Amino acid sequence: KRGHEDVLPFGSHINSVLCCVCGVAMVPNQTMRCAQCLKSEVSIIDGISRQVALPRCRNCGRYQRPPWTKAEPESRELLGLCLKRIKGIGKDVRLVDASFIWTEEHSMRIRVKITVQKEVAAQSVLQQTLVVEFQIVNQQCEECQKSFTPHAWSSIVQVRQKVPHRRTLIMLEQLILKNDAHAKVLSLKQTPEGLDFHFGQRSHAQRFSDFVGSCVPQSVKNSKSLISHDASSNSYQYKYTILCELCPVCSDDVVYVPKGHSSRLNGAAPLLLCHKVTNAIRLVDPLSLRAWDVPPADYFKRPFQTVCERS
């Protein structure tokens, strides 16, 4: 026998009727059917898609929302992205609950269990549950397409430090990775004196140059070269170059400061120790332990010489 829910009304003043299909006592509604008969005869999940394709970039791992968005496995962002791709959920069919079902990480599939409700008659709401499977389809986002296409960049940031050891440049690389400043970089090229960062837009290159200047002392030079010119529409296309020359003085270097170098170094000894290099150069007198901060503008106006380096 089929089990039925106890739908008898609470209180004797409410009338009860018999279901027109199975004859179980129930609270009267427009369909005159109990909950179990409604579930067996009416389906509210027929118009909901069970198989959905979910595009994902193979290189950067972002999902197409649009725009391309980063989402961790079984995260709230990924769940919202999946629910927006399910067809059949709207005003009539209302989403009540959704949760992930565990799948193998390399199966390229995501399974989501959803619960929906729909009012099938007056004061008769039916609730059902189903599982939707998302098939991950590998694609390439626009930024990754540009990174694999030569000469697709429009701006380049050249970071240079003209010293043999380049300790400041190594520290800058760690800061770039820590702060995720390389998110907009299309490609990276290593040169004998530093690195070249290629960007798709000029604003991204300028923002990266400002980040480098906030971390280490630098001297910036801007230039541009004409690529093409349309005389009919009077439009020009340029490629921009930003040269960031880092300070050659590194931490633990002994520097010679000439007399009368600047007003900031009045009373300083000729030989000072470079304690650290941030957005300014911190010099320390090893005898008196006095410290001075030299801004990048003062240093590049009158650079002082390194007489001893750390091995």
FITIVEX-51968 format. One record per residue (C-alpha): residue in one letter; residue number from 1; x, y, z. Coordinates in Angstrom, 2 decimals. Each point is the difference from the previous one (the first is absolute). Last residue first. Layout:
<dovexs>
 res   n      c1      c2      c3
   A NUM       X       Y       Z
...
</dovexs>
This chain:
<dovexs>
 res   n      c1      c2      c3
   S 311   78.69   38.91   -1.24
   R 310   -1.49    3.17    1.43
   E 309    1.13    3.07   -1.88
   C 308    2.62    2.67    0.68
   V 307    0.64    3.43   -1.51
   T 306   -3.48    0.85   -1.31
   Q 305   -0.11    3.52   -1.43
   F 304   -2.46    2.81    0.64
   P 303   -2.63    1.18   -2.46
   R 302   -0.68    3.76   -0.22
   K 301   -3.41    0.62   -1.60
   F 300   -0.77   -3.73   -0.02
   Y 299    0.47   -0.14    3.78
   D 298   -1.94    3.15    0.83
   A 297   -3.03   -1.07   -2.07
   P 296    0.10   -3.55    1.40
   P 295   -0.31    1.27    3.59
   V 294    3.00   -0.42    2.36
   D 293   -0.93   -1.07    3.52
   W 292    2.66    0.61    2.66
   A 291    0.95   -2.07    3.04
   R 290    2.29    0.63    2.97
   L 289    1.65   -3.11    1.42
   S 288    2.97    2.11    1.25
   L 287    2.76   -2.28   -1.29
   P 286   -1.82   -2.04   -2.68
   D 285   -1.57    3.17   -1.53
   V 284   -3.23   -1.24   -1.59
   L 283   -1.46    0.70   -3.44
   R 282   -3.65   -0.86   -0.83
   I 281   -0.69    0.42   -3.72
   A 280   -3.63    0.91   -0.77
   N 279   -2.96   -1.88   -1.51
   T 278    1.59   -3.02    1.67
   V 277    3.74   -0.74    0.19
   K 276    1.51   -1.08    3.30
   H 275    2.98    0.67    2.31
   C 274    2.33    1.61   -2.53
   L 273    3.17    0.60    2.01
   L 272    1.64    3.41   -0.02
   L 271    3.49    1.26   -0.79
   P 270    0.47    3.77   -0.26
   A 269   -1.55    0.60    3.45
   A 268   -3.27    1.93    0.20
   G 267   -0.23    3.48    1.52
   N 266   -2.31    1.27   -2.67
   L 265   -1.46   -2.92   -1.98
   R 264   -3.50    1.44   -0.62
   S 263    1.44    3.32   -1.14
   S 262    1.59   -1.71   -2.97
   H 261    3.36   -1.31   -1.23
   G 260    2.03    2.60    1.85
   K 259    2.94   -2.31    0.49
   P 258   -0.06   -3.08   -2.18
   V 257   -1.92   -3.09    1.20
   Y 256    1.95   -3.23   -0.44
   V 255   -2.13   -3.14    0.23
   V 254    0.42   -3.29    1.85
   D 253   -2.57   -2.53   -1.23
   D 252   -2.04   -2.14    2.45
   S 251   -3.25    0.67   -1.93
   C 250    0.35    0.93   -3.65
   V 249    1.17    3.14   -1.80
   P 248   -0.55   -0.36   -3.75
   C 247   -3.32    1.93    0.21
   L 246   -2.47   -1.43   -2.45
   E 245   -0.41    1.24   -3.55
   C 244   -3.67   -0.19   -1.01
   L 243   -0.37    0.51   -3.76
   I 242   -3.60    0.40   -1.14
   T 241   -0.61   -0.76   -3.69
   Y 240   -3.18    0.75   -1.91
   K 239   -1.06   -1.45   -3.33
   Y 238   -1.99    2.43   -2.08
   Q 237   -3.00   -0.11   -2.31
   Y 236   -1.14    3.21   -1.64
   S 235   -3.40    1.06   -1.31
   N 234   -0.71    2.79   -2.48
   S 233   -3.04   -1.83   -1.41
   S 232    1.13    0.23   -3.65
   A 231    3.71    0.25    0.82
   D 230    0.12   -3.26    1.94
   H 229    3.36   -0.30    1.74
   S 228    1.86   -3.07    1.18
   I 227    2.69   -1.01    2.49
   L 226    1.28    3.34    1.31
   S 225    2.49   -0.35    2.85
   K 224   -0.39    1.18    3.56
   S 223    2.28    1.07    2.85
   N 222   -0.11    0.36    3.76
   K 221    2.98    0.14    2.40
   V 220   -0.29   -0.91    3.69
   S 219    2.81    0.07    2.60
   Q 218   -0.53   -2.44    2.85
   P 217    0.19   -0.40    3.75
   V 216   -1.71   -3.25    1.10
   C 215   -3.50   -1.05    1.11
   S 214   -2.28    2.95   -0.82
   G 213    1.85    0.60   -3.27
   V 212   -0.61   -3.61   -1.10
   F 211   -3.72    0.44    0.72
   D 210   -0.09    3.22   -2.02
   S 209    1.58   -1.84   -2.94
   F 208   -2.67   -2.72    0.27
   R 207   -2.75    2.62   -0.08
   Q 206    1.58    1.61   -3.05
   A 205    0.21   -3.35   -1.79
   H 204   -3.66   -0.78    0.74
   S 203   -1.03    3.48   -1.18
   R 202    1.86   -0.52   -3.31
   Q 201   -2.00   -3.07   -0.86
   G 200    0.95   -3.50   -1.17
   F 199    3.06   -0.29    2.19
   H 198    3.52   -1.37   -0.48
   F 197    2.49   -0.20    2.90
   D 196    3.71    0.05   -0.90
   L 195    2.50   -1.14    2.64
   G 194    3.49    0.96    1.15
   E 193    3.58    0.62   -1.13
   P 192    0.74   -3.07   -2.17
   T 191   -3.63   -0.15   -1.19
   Q 190   -2.89   -2.23    1.08
   K 189   -3.34    0.20   -1.77
   L 188   -3.45   -0.11    1.54
   S 187   -3.32   -0.25   -1.78
   L 186   -3.56    1.31    0.26
   V 185    0.35    1.61    3.44
   K 184   -3.36    1.09    1.45
   A 183    0.19   -2.15    3.16
   H 182    3.70    0.75    0.58
   A 181   -0.62    2.22    3.04
   D 180   -1.22   -2.98    2.01
   N 179    1.19    1.65    3.25
   K 178    2.25   -2.90    1.03
   L 177    1.18   -0.78   -3.54
   I 176    0.99    3.60   -0.67
   L 175    1.64    0.27    3.44
   Q 174    2.09   -3.12   -0.69
   E 173    1.17    1.39   -3.35
   L 172    0.93    3.30    1.67
   M 171    2.29   -1.82    2.45
   I 170    1.81   -1.61   -2.93
   L 169    0.32    3.41   -1.67
   T 168    1.48    1.48    3.18
   R 167    2.57   -2.79    0.17
   R 166    1.19    0.67   -3.54
   H 165    3.38   -1.84    0.39
   P 164    1.97    1.49   -2.93
   V 163   -1.40    3.55    0.12
   K 162   -1.89    1.94   -2.67
   Q 161   -3.56   -0.43    1.22
   R 160   -2.66    0.12   -2.74
   V 159   -3.78   -0.35   -0.13
   Q 158   -1.40    0.52   -3.50
   V 157   -3.77    0.54    0.00
   I 156   -1.64   -0.67   -3.36
   S 155   -3.20    1.32   -1.50
   S 154   -2.17   -1.03   -2.98
   W 153    0.37   -3.77    0.11
   A 152   -1.27   -2.27   -2.79
   H 151    3.42   -0.19   -1.68
   P 150    0.07   -3.82    0.28
   T 149   -3.23   -1.86    0.85
   F 148    0.19   -2.37    2.97
   S 147   -0.51    2.82    2.55
   K 146   -2.76    1.52   -2.11
   Q 145   -1.97   -3.24    0.04
   C 144    0.51   -0.21    3.75
   E 143   -1.54    3.44    0.43
   E 142   -2.97   -0.83   -2.22
   C 141   -0.86   -3.16    1.92
   Q 140    0.86   -3.41   -1.40
   Q 139   -2.41   -2.93    0.12
   N 138   -0.32   -3.31    1.84
   V 137   -3.53   -1.31    0.51
   I 136   -0.99   -1.04    3.52
   Q 135   -3.16   -2.15   -0.08
   F 134   -2.54    1.06    2.62
   E 133   -2.37   -2.61    1.42
   V 132   -3.32    1.03    1.55
   V 131   -1.48   -2.18    2.75
   L 130   -3.71    0.19    0.87
   T 129   -2.28    0.80    2.93
   Q 128   -3.74    0.68    0.10
   Q 127   -2.41    2.30    1.85
   L 126   -3.69    0.47   -0.84
   V 125   -2.01    2.92    1.32
   S 124   -3.79   -0.28    0.21
   Q 123   -1.75    3.09    1.42
   A 122   -1.61    0.67   -3.40
   A 121    1.42   -2.47   -2.47
   V 120    3.39   -1.25   -1.28
   E 119    2.01    2.53    2.02
   K 118    3.59   -0.86   -0.77
   Q 117    3.01   -0.82    2.16
   V 116    3.57   -0.93   -0.83
   T 115    2.80   -1.90    1.76
   I 114    3.43   -0.19   -1.63
   K 113    2.83   -2.55    0.17
   V 112    3.06    1.15   -1.94
   R 111    2.45   -2.30   -1.80
   I 110    3.21    1.36   -1.52
   R 109    1.82   -1.94   -2.74
   M 108    3.50    0.11   -1.45
   S 107    0.68   -3.43    1.60
   H 106    3.42    1.15    1.23
   E 105   -1.25    1.29    3.39
   E 104   -2.17   -3.05    0.65
   T 103   -3.53    0.97    0.95
   W 102   -1.61    1.00    3.28
   I 101   -3.57    1.28   -0.23
   F 100   -0.30    3.77    0.35
   S  99   -2.98    1.75    1.59
   A  98   -3.12    1.91   -1.01
   D  97   -3.20    0.96    1.84
   V  96   -3.34    1.69   -0.68
   L  95    0.01    0.98   -3.68
   R  94   -3.42    1.17   -1.21
   V  93   -1.75   -1.42   -3.05
   D  92   -2.67    2.44   -1.16
   K  91    2.14    3.15    0.17
   G  90    3.10   -1.55   -1.49
   I  89    1.97   -3.23   -0.11
   G  88   -0.26   -1.80   -3.35
   K  87    3.57    0.42   -1.22
   I  86    2.95   -0.58    2.33
   R  85    2.93    2.27   -0.93
   K  84   -0.57    2.48    2.86
   L  83    0.14   -2.87    2.50
   C  82    3.51   -0.95   -1.10
   L  81    1.45    3.49    0.52
   G  80   -1.66    0.26    3.41
   L  79    1.53   -3.32    1.04
   L  78    3.42    1.04   -1.29
   E  77   -0.11    3.23    2.02
   R  76   -1.04   -1.83    3.16
   S  75    2.93   -2.36   -0.31
   E  74   -0.04   -3.69   -0.87
   P  73    3.28    0.35   -1.95
   E  72    1.41    3.57    0.06
   A  71   -1.35    2.62   -2.39
   K  70    1.86    2.48   -2.23
   T  69   -2.26    1.90   -2.39
   W  68    0.02    0.51   -3.77
   P  67   -2.55    2.70   -0.76
   P  66   -2.47   -1.54   -0.67
   R  65   -0.40   -2.39    2.01
   Q  64    2.67   -1.95   -1.83
   Y  63    2.02   -1.93    2.58
   R  62    3.65    0.64    0.84
   G  61    2.69   -2.73    0.14
   C  60    2.81    2.18   -1.41
   N  59    1.16   -2.30   -2.84
   R  58   -2.93   -2.35   -0.66
   C  57   -2.59    2.75    0.10
   R  56   -3.36   -1.38    1.15
   P  55   -3.32   -0.32   -1.82
   L  54   -2.85   -1.74    1.93
   A  53   -2.28   -2.18   -2.14
   V  52   -3.32   -0.97    1.61
   Q  51   -1.71   -3.42    0.24
   R  50   -3.21   -0.28    2.09
   S  49   -1.90    2.99   -1.40
   I  48   -3.21    0.91    1.82
   G  47   -3.23   -0.23   -2.02
   D  46   -1.04   -3.38    1.40
   I  45    0.73    0.97    3.61
   I  44   -3.54    0.92    1.07
   S  43   -1.40   -3.53   -0.32
   V  42   -3.67   -0.66    0.75
   E  41   -1.56   -3.49    0.26
   S  40    2.15   -1.84    2.56
   K  39    0.81    3.08    2.09
   L  38   -3.64    1.12   -0.01
   C  37   -1.10   -3.44    1.13
   Q  36    2.41    0.08    2.93
   A  35   -1.08    3.49    1.08
   C  34   -3.74   -0.83    0.03
   R  33   -2.35    0.76   -2.86
   M  32   -3.14    2.17   -0.06
   T  31    1.66    2.20   -2.65
   Q  30   -1.34    3.26    1.49
   N  29    0.82   -0.89    3.58
   P  28   -1.73   -1.84    2.86
   V  27    2.07   -1.07    3.01
   M  26    0.47   -3.73   -0.25
   A  25   -1.56   -3.37    0.79
   V  24    1.42   -2.73   -2.26
   G  23   -2.28   -1.27   -2.80
   C  22    2.76   -0.88   -2.51
   V  21   -1.03    2.00   -3.07
   C  20   -2.73    2.47    1.02
   C  19    1.70    0.66    3.33
   L  18   -2.54   -0.01    2.81
   V  17   -1.15    3.18    1.68
   S  16    0.72    1.76    3.26
   N  15   -1.85    2.82    1.73
   I  14    1.78    2.31    2.43
   H  13   -1.91    0.53    3.31
   S  12    1.38   -3.22    1.48
   G  11    3.53    1.31    0.48
   F  10    3.21   -0.80   -1.81
   P   9   -0.80   -1.21   -3.48
   L   8    0.83   -3.52   -1.16
   V   7    2.83    0.04   -2.50
   D   6    1.97   -2.89    1.47
   E   5    2.24   -0.84   -2.92
   H   4   -0.86   -3.01   -2.08
   G   3    1.81   -3.30   -0.48
   R   2   -0.77   -2.08   -3.09
   K   1   -1.12   -3.51    0.72
</dovexs>
